[in-house]
Amino acid sequence: MLDLAIDTDLVPFVEFTKSQFTDMKRKHLEVKFQINDGYPASSYDWIALVNSTWTDANKHKITWEWVPSGTSKTVKFSDDIPDGGKDLQVVYVSDKLGAPVAIADIC
């Protein structure tokens, strides 16, 4: 039998910390995130809004935004949010790694 050790002290590269709609019609979404030490961030990283059944963020994105440079760790989506945000997720896509590195359900 193969034994695997799991390092429970590992911290994810990127974590979504909060998502909230900023208006009553649920058409404006603000997503906050943090980038942890060791992550090879790129100015070409982006965050996509996708349906929960997505399999490829590039193909199934509803809308997307570039990750802001500097200290701002907030992305805002407006007017492209179907059905008031039901069954949606946000996905942080790494340009350097060529893959999603964080996923979160919308509140």
Secondary structure, DSSP 4 states (H G I P E B T S, - for coil): -------TT---SEEEEEEEE-STTS-EEEEEEEE-TT----TT-EEEEEETT-S-HHHHEEEEEEPPSTT--EEEEES--GGGGTTEEEEEEETTTTEEEEEEE--
